[in-house]
Amino acid sequence: MRILRFYQINKVMLQHGLDELIPGKWLPWYAKLGRIGFFWLRNKHPDKSQGTRVRLALQTLGPVFIKFGQMLSTRKDLLPPDIATELSILQDQVEPFDPELAKQIILQSLGLEKLSDLFSEFETKPLASASIAQVHAAKLKDGNQDVIVKVIRPNIQHTIQSDIELMRTAASALQKLLPDGKRLRPVEVVKEYERTIIDELDLTHEAANGMQFKRNFENSTALYVPTIYSDYSHKNVMVMERIYGTPISDIKQLVARNTNMKRLAERGVEVFFTQVFRDSFFHADMHPGNIFVSTVNPNDPQYITIDFGIVGTLNSEDKRYLAENFIAFFNRNYRKVAQLHVDSGWVPSDTDIDDFEASIRKVCEPIFQKPLAEIEFSNVLLQLFNTARRFNMVIQPQLVLLQKTLLYIEGLGRQLYPQLDLWKTAKPFLENWMKEQIGLKAMYQKISTNLPYWSEKLPEIPDLVYDTLKQVKTLPELQKLQFEAQQEQLRQQHTSTLLMIMGTTFIIIGAILPMYQDNWWPSGCFDLLGLSCWFFAFKTKRS
């Protein structure tokens, strides 16, 4: 299956002429030879632009490749304009599947005889279509509420599983063959990706995630999360409140509505850091197709987010290290950044801190005091990769989703308000968060949280203290008995070994004596002594 999928991927790429996008000097001889071997697979779309060919190829290859294209579409600073524009189509305009098939899936999943049993209206034409699902607009029969019905693409799991199997094989080979294989940990990264995308195929997971976001941002002026109707949600189907807003990618429309773009960009950074550090639960698929802006108050804009299939979580240890790294970075305390990387185990413990600090300063110092528009992000990223390689920095699979989301956020910031000072916006939030984690207020909150548990266990404490003291009292005596037993065992082993040596010596003497005298009894006495020593040696050893 993996070989067949590998062939299919190569076939699609060659038939869309993607090999022409790679400069010849970058291709090793075996790649050129392989291209000659597939000479019958010619570019079938010579009349189309490069961007269109890339989009069509990714769309043909399926969800895993479409998601890669969605991520790239947010980075217009890293791609040629025509490719970036075409890839943005993958955000919500992927080729839809048959609407009649979508209706059948809805009926079967929700146990309906006909759609009118639940919906007073249902639009057959999809409202939007993405890599894994498509959505249809509808109205609930009960309450006449505007909703959207999300339906998973049929037979999609097989394609995804094939791609993941291929990725796993490639990752395993890379980990063995590349000099940086162990440091990059590609197998663990693929495993983390597999977990997230398989969860995305189950809409009950997305419904639960959406309800969690709804609770986290209840009554928030920064982010609105639509209501999810859990009673009408199933593994393949989900019903959610329909939202009305301006797509975040429609910059012209946002400007026409006199939207405060500076406030919108700053609020996006605040929402992201709130999800990561306050809630430890963040939206990890924040491409422009999943984000809208409310039209209610353009001067104080509010985000609206949808599609909660991929979320990220952080444990308290990673969250603390990340916050301290960010604050040290914003304060230009590169020594602290270097030390934190060593303390967290992200770089080896024997790393030269002074050298590591100097390398971080070299990369980071030039980007301060600059708005996003003036930062050559691709150059910064390349230097960071080189620094990581030089100091054997280990990839953290649990942070891959966070890093991908940071790319989304930074890309959106560039589009919304290129003059945004990312550091100035994020620094106060992180400093306040750290104060809440390590101050008296944090101590009070932890005590308040644990007090019910402590009060439940309080009656058991006297018995636990008594049992502990009793064990401590008997501990020296037990240790003494164990020591004496060990000493006796060593003594017996020593005696046994000595008797074996003596017995062997006596038998050898008994064997040599007959060569020098005729009397048998001295030789027999030594043999008897030797056998006796062996007997007592075995007896001592067994006892």
N, C-alpha and C positions, 0 to 999 in steps of 0.2 A: 504494500500500500504506500509506503514511504517513497520507494523508488518511482512508482507511478505518479505520485504527487509532485515529486521533484522534476520529473519529465514535463508534467503539465505546467508547472511554474515557468520553466525555461521556455516552453513552447509559447506561452502567452506573452512573455517578455520579448521574445524574438519576433513574434508576429505583430507586435506593436512597435517594433523598432527601438526598444529601450537600450539595446546594446550600442546604438549609435550615439547615445548621450554620454557614454564613457570615453574619455580621451584615450587614444591608442597607446600612448606612453604609459598609462596606468594598468594596462592589461598584460599579465605575464604570458609567456609563450604558450603555456598549456591552455589558457583561456582562448587565445586566438585560434589555436588548433581545434579546440572544441567547437568554436563558432563555424569553422570550415566544415566540421563534421555534420553540423546541422544546416548545411547550405540550402536544403529544400524549404526551410522555414524562413520565408521572406517577410518583410514588413508589408502588411496588408492595408496599412493606413498611411501611405506616403503623402496623401493630400491634407492630412490633419496636422495641427500644430503639435509641438513637443508636449505642451501642457495637457492637451486633449488626449494624446496617446498615453501619457502617464496615468491620467485619471481613469481612462477606459481599462487599462491593464489592471490597475489595483481593484477596480470595480468587478472585473471578470474573475479575479483570483479569490474574492470573498472577504468575509468579515475581518480576519486578522490583518490583511493588507489594507483594507479600507480604514481601519482604525489607525494604522500607521500614517496613512495619507491625511487623516483628520488632524493628527498631531502636527504634521509638517505644515498644514495649511495655516496654522496660527503664527508661523515664523516666516512672515513675508520678508524679513530682513536677511534670511539665510537662503532664499530661493529666488530664481528668476521670476519676474512679475507674472508672466503667462502661466507658469506652472503653479504658483501660489494661488492665482485666481481660479484655475481649474480645480485644484484640490479642495478649495472651499465648497465646491458643489457637493463633495462627499459628506458634508456635515448633515444635510437633511434632504438631499435630492438624488439619492441612489435609486437606480431602476427598481420600481415596486414590483411585488409579485401579484398574481391574479386576485382581484378583490373578492371574487366569488369563493375562492379558496379561503380567504380571510374570514368571510361570513361563516363558512362551514366550521372553521376552527373555533370561532366565538360561540356558535350554537352548541358544539360538542363540549367545549370546556366549561361553559356556564350552565349546561343542562337545560337549554331552551328549545322549544319547538320552533319558534320563529322570533326574529329580532324584535318585533313589535311587542313581545311580552315584557321587554325591559326598556326599550327605547321608543320614544314617540317619533324621533327622527334619526336617520342614520345615513351619512354620506358615503356612497360607494367609492367615489374617487378618494384616494389617500390624501390626507392633509400634508403628510411628510413621510419620507421613507429613508431609513438609515441602514447601517450595515447589518444589524441583527433583527430589527423589527420595523414595522410601519404603523402609522397611526391614522385612525379615521375619526372625523368629527361626528358627534351624536348629541342627542338630548335624552335625559332620563325621563321615563314615563312618570315616575313618582317625583314631583317637585319641579319638573320641567327645567332641570339644571343642565347647563352646557357642559359637556364632558368630551374627553377624547378616549378612544379605545385603542390600546396598544396591543399588537398581535406579533408574536414571534414568527419569523420566517420558517416555513416548513422544511424539514430535512436539513437543517443548518448545522446540527451538532456533528454530523459525520464529517463535513468539510472542515470545521474548526478542529476536530480531533485529529484529522489527517495532518493539518498544518502544525499542530502542537507536537505531534509525534516526530515530524520532520525537524522542527526547531529543537526538540530534545536530543535527537541524534546529532544534529550539527553542533549543539552546545557541548555535548559530551566529547565530540571530536576536537573542538576548539580548546576545551579545557586540558586535553592531553597534549595537543600539538603546539599551541601557542606558548611562548615563554611567559606571558602574563596570564595564562589560563587559570591558575589557582587563585590569583589575586582578583580577577574579574568575576569569578564564580558564575559562569553563564548557566550552568545546570540549575542552580538555586534561583536565578533570575527567571528562567523559563518556568520553573515550578510555581513561583509566585504569580507570574502572568497567567498560567493555566488556571490557578485557583480563582482569580478575579474574573476571567472571561467565562468560565463555566458557571459561576454564580450569576453572571449577567444573563444567561440563558433561562434562568428561573425567575419569572416575574414576581413570585411571592417574596423573593429576596429583595427585589427592587421596591416592592410595596412596603416592606418592613423598614428599609432604609429611608424611604420618603417620609414615613410617619415619624421616624426618629429625627430627621431634619426639621420637620414641622414643629415638633416639641422644642427643639434647640433654639429655633428662631421665632417662637410664638410672640406676636406683637412687636416684632423687630421692624424698624424703619429702614434697615439696610438691605434685608433680603426677605422676599416672600416665597413661601413654599406652597404649592397648590395641594388641595385636599385629595387624598387617595381613598377610593371606596373599596375597602378591604373585602366587603361582602360580595363584591362583583369581580374579585381578582382571583386569578388562577395561575398555574405554572406557565401557560402559554398566552394568557390574556390578562390585561390590567385596565381598570377604568379609573380615570383621574379627572379632576376638575380642569376645564379648559381655561387657559390663561390668554390674556390679550396684552400684547406689549410689542415694543420695537426690537427686532433682533439686534444683538450687540454688534454684529458685523455691519449693520446698515448705518455707517457713520454719517452719511448725507442726511438721512431721516432724523437722526438724533440731533444734528446741528440745526436742521430746519425747525425742530421743536424747541430750540433754545435751551437744550440740555446743558447743565453745568458739567462740562466734560472733565474739568479738573477734579471736582467733587466725586464724579462717577468713578474715575480712575483710582483715587485715594480710597474710596469706599470699597472697591474691589479688593485692594490689598488688605484692608481691615477685616473684611468678611473672610478672606482666606486664612489669615492668622488666627482669627477667632475660632474657626473650625478646627484648625490644627492644635492650638495650644489650650483653648478653653474647653473644647468638647472632645478632643482626641478622636474626631470623627469627621473626615473631610471628603467633599465631592472630588473624585479623582478622574472625572471625564469632562472637564470644563472647557471643551472646545466651543466655538461660537454658536454652533447649532443648538446647544443646550442652555444658552443664557439669553435672557431678554431684559429689557428695561421698561419699567412701568411708565405709562403716559400720564399718570395722575399729577405728579408734581415735578416738572423738569428741572427746577432749580435745586430740589433736594431729591435726586433720583434714587429709585429703589430697584434693586436687582430682582429678577424672577428666574428661578432655576428649575429645570426639569431633568428627567433621565437620571435616576439614582442607582443604576445597575452596578457601577463601579465606585466603591468607596474605599478610603484608606483609614487605617487606625495606627496609632503609635502607643507604645508602652511608656510608662512614666520615665524610665531611664533614658530612652532615646529622645523623648520630648525635652527633658531637662538639658541634655547635652546639646541638642539643636538650638534651644533658646540661648544657652550660654555662648555657643559658637556665633550665633547671629549678633548678639550684643557686643561680644568682643570684636567681631568683624566691623560693626557699625562704629565702634569706638577706636578702630584702627589699632587694636591691641593684638597684633599678630603673634606675639609671644604666647598669649593666652589661647589663641586659636590652635597653635601648634601643640601646646601642652594638652589641650582638650582632646585632640585627635589621638595622642598617645594614650591618655588615660582611658579613653573609650575603647581602645583596641583597634581603631580604624587604621592605624599605622603601627609597625613593629615597635616594641618597647625599647629597642636599642637605637632608635632613630636619633640622629644628631639634631637636637632641638634648634640650635643656632642656625644651622643650614636650612632646616625646614622653615623656620621663621622668615629667613631672608627670601626664600623662594615664594612664600605666600605674599610677602610684601611686594615683590617684583610684579606679581600678577594683579593684585588687588588695588594697590595705591593709585595707579593711573585712572581708575574708573570712578573714584570719588569726586565729588563736586561737579559731576556731569549729569545732565538729564539723560533719560533712556535713548533719546534720538541720537546722542553723540557717542554712545558706547558701541564699539564694534564687538558685538556679542560673540560672533563666530571666532574671532581672534582670542577673546577671553576664554571661551570654552576650550579651544585648542591648547592654550597654555595651561589651563587647569588639568586637562588630561595628561599632558606631558609631566606636570608636577606629580600627579598621582602615580604615574608609572615609575618615575624616578625614585619615589619614596615607598614603593610597594604598598600603596594604599589599597585596602581590601574593600571591594564593593559590598554594600549593605543591601541585600535583596529586599528587606522590609522597608527600605526608603526609596525604592525605585518608583513607586506610585507618587510619592511626594515630589521627587525630582521631576517627573513628567508633568505634574500639576504646576510646579513652579515655572516650567517652560511655557505652559498655557498662560499663566498669569502675567508673566513678563511680556509675552507676545501680545496679549490683549492691551496691556498698559501702553505699549508702543503705538497701537492703533488708535486708542482712545485719546491719550494725552501724552505725546512724545516728550513734553517738558517735565513729566512727573519725576520728582525726586523720591525714588523708591526707598532709599535709606532713611530719609527724614520722616517719611510716612510710617514706616514699620518700627523704627527704633522706640518711640514712646510706648507703643503697645507692648512690646516685648519687655521693656523695663518695668512697666506696671505689673505685667504677669509674673516676672521674677520676684518682685516685692511681695506679691500675694502668696508665692510659694515658700519663701524662706523667712518671712517676718513673723511678728507676734500674731497678726491676723491669721496667717496660715496655720500656726500652732493651735489657735483657738478653734478654727474650722475642723482640723483633724481630730481634736479632742471631742468636739460636738458630734462629729460623724461616728466615732468609735465608742461614745459613751453608752449607747444602748447595749452593745456587745459586751462591754466591760461590766455593766451592771448585771447582765445575765450570768456572767462567769464569777462574779464577786463571791457568792456563797461557797463556791468550790475552792477558793484560794487557801483557806486554813488547812484543809485536808491535803492539798497539793504541797504546801509548804512543809507540813509534818512528814509526808512521804519522802520529800526531797532531803530533808535533814536526816531522816533515818537512814537513807541510802548513803549520804555523805559520812555518817558516823561509822557505818560498817565497811566503808570503802578501804581504809588502811588495812583492816584485818584481811579482807579479801585479796588485796594486793600482796600482803605478806604471804598468804597461803599459795597464791599463784607463783610468787618468786621462789618459794621453797620447793614447790613441785617441779619448776623448771630446773632448779639446781640439782635436784635428785635425778631427773632425767638425764642431765648432762653427765653426772657422776657415773650413772649406769652405762651410758654409752662409752665413756672413757675406759671403764673397767672391762667392758666387753671387748673393746678394741685391743687392750693390753693383753688379755687372755688369748685372743686369737693369734697375736704375734708370738707369744710364748709357745703356744701349742704348735704352731708352724715350725718354730725353731727347734723344739724337741723332736719332732718327727723327722726333720732334715738330719739332725745329729744321729737319730736312730738308724737312718738309712745309710749313713757314711761309715759308722763304727764297724760293721762286718767286713769292710775292706781292710781293716788293720788288726783285727783279732778274731780268734776262733770262737770265743765264748758268745753265746746268744743272749744271755740274760741282761747284759748292760744295754744292748740295743732294744730289747723288749721293754725294759724299764722306761727308756726315753720315749718309745712309742706310746706306752701306757700314759705317761705324763702328758704327752701331746694331745691324745684323745680326751683326757680328763679336762685339760684346759679348754679345748673346743666345746666340750659338753657344757662346762660352766659359763663359757662365753655366750652360747646360744640361750642358755637359761636366763642369764642376766639381761640379755637384750630383749627377750620376750616378756620379762616381768616389768 
